[in-house]
Amino acid sequence: MLNVILASGSPRRRELMESLNIPFSVEALNIDETINEKGDLVSEIENLSFKKALAVFKKHPDSLVIGADTIVTMDNEVLGKPLDQEKAKAMLRKIAGRTHEVITGVSLISQKQSETFSVVSRVSFYPMDEEEIAAYAATLEPLDKAGAYAIQGYGARYIKRLNGDYYAVMGLPIGELYHRIKKYLAS
């Protein structure tokens, strides 16, 4: 059976991969994750997922390597991971009561084939007052999350609507990935 490697250090992606019930290992390499924020963001995030997968594939050419990355964008601005509570609050003020996009790119690379795809989801937030913003930021949950929230955590209480893939917003479109992985494991 083909060895499967997740090229990501994200605990959420690891957890999602475990739900597939396919044996895998994790190896995340430090690569330049800079994207051109003025470029086509879907292409940029797909390219980044490919760079992550390729870096690990070069070390393990007999494996199926899966790379992924996720960004949150609104008004043509990428909302990264806030470094402190003040930055988290500023991002939450920006997305509160509005709709933003979450783009997750995924690449699969093996000796026989490779492919890259992305899922774009639209997430609408309820309005949040300053007290709610401060209280959520104080949980520290927003600090390591793109867009300053976790859809699977405390942030769920502020989500009004999701048009897209819940798991892609978490960081890995698990249903689509599973059906793509099956082709690699069958060959």
N, C-alpha and C positions, 0 to 999 in steps of 0.2 A: 504494500500500500504506500502511496505517495506521502512523504512527510510534509505536514502542513505547518507553516510558521506564520505567526502574526507579527508583522513588523511595526509594532506600536507598543508604547509603554503605558497606554491609557488603561486604568483599571476597569473603566466602563466597557471598553472594547473587549477586554479579556473576559469579562462577565458575560457579555453578549455572545462571544464565540463559544463559551462553555455551553450555552443553551442549544447549540447545534449538535451536541453529542458526537463530535468528530475530534479525535485526538489531535492536539496541536501544541506547539511550544511558542514561546514569546522571545523575540529578539529585536530590540529597538536600538538603532544606531543613531548617533548624533550627526544629523545632516543639516545643511543650511535650509531653513524653512521659510526663507524670505519669499514673498510673492509680490508681484507687481499689482498693487491695489488699483492702478489706473487701467489695467488690462481686463480681459474677460474673466471674471472671477470663477466661473464654472471651469474654464480651461485651466486657470491657475491652480485651483484646488485639485483637479484631476492630475495635473503635472506633478504636484507635490506628493500625491499618494503614490504615483509611479516612481518618483525618486526614492521614496522610503522603501518601497518593495524591491526596487532594483539594487539598492545598496545591500540589502540582506541576501537577495538572490545571488549576488556575486560571490558571497561566502558559502552559500548552500545551493549550488546549481542543480542538485538532484531533488529539490523540494518544490512544493507549491508555496509561494510567498504571497501574503496578502498585506497590502499597505493601505492606509486610510488616513484621511484628515478631514476636519470639519471647520467651517467658518460661519460666522453670523454676520449678516450684512443688512444695513438699513440706510436709505438715502445715499447709496453708492459709497458708504463708509464701512470698512471692516471693523467689527466690534470684537476685539481680541479678548484675552484673559486679563481682567483687571488686576493690578499689582497690589492694591490696597482697598480698604473699605470706601474711601472717598471716590476712587475711580469706579468702583462697583456702583456706588449710588448715582454717579453721573450717567453711567450706562443704563441703569434701571429707569432713571428719569426720562431718558431718550426713548426707551422701548415701551414704557407704560402707556396704556391706552392706544397703542398703535400696532401695526403689523410689520414684521421683519422676515427676512429669508434666512434659512439655515441650509448651507450647501455642504454635502458630504461627498467626497470623491473616494473611490475605491479602485485599487488595481490588483490584479491577480497575475502572477508570472510563474511559469513553469518552463521546462525545456521545450515542450511541444507547442505551447501557445501562451499568449498574454492578452489581457484586455483591461480596459479602464472604463468605468462608468461613474455617473454621479446621480444623486437624488437631491432635488431642490424642494424644500418644504417651506410653507408659509405659516408663521406662528403669530397669532394675535393675542395681545395681552389686555387684561382688564386695566382700567386706570388704577394707579397706586398713589396714595397720599404720602407725604414726607415721613410720617410715622411708620407706615408699612415698609417703605424703602429702607429706612434706617434699621428697622427690626430685621429685615431680611439680610441686609448687608452684615449685621452683627452676628448672624449665624455662621459667617465665614464661608458658607457654601458657594457664594458667587465668585470667590477669589481664584479658583482654578478652572473656571468654566468660560468658554467663549460666549460673549453676550451677557455675562454676569448672572446666569441662572442655570439651574439643573431641572429639566423637565421631569425627571424621575424623583426629584427631591422636594424640598420646601417650595421651590419655584412653581410646582404644579398648581398651587392654589391661585396663581395669577394668570394662568393661561385660559383664555376665553375660547379659542378655536385653533385647531391644527388642520391645515390642509396639506397632507403629505404623509410621510412615514415617521411615526413616533420614534422608532429605533434609529433612524437616520439622524434625527435631532439629538439623540443620545450619543451618536458617533459611529454607528454601523448599521446600514440597512439590512438587517439580518435575514429577512425573507428572501429578498432578491439575491443576496450573497449566497445563501444556501443552495438555491437553484443553479447558480453559476458554478459553485464548487463541485456539485454533483458531476458536471461534465468532465472536470479534471480528474476526479477520483475514478470515473468509469473508464477512462482511456489508459 
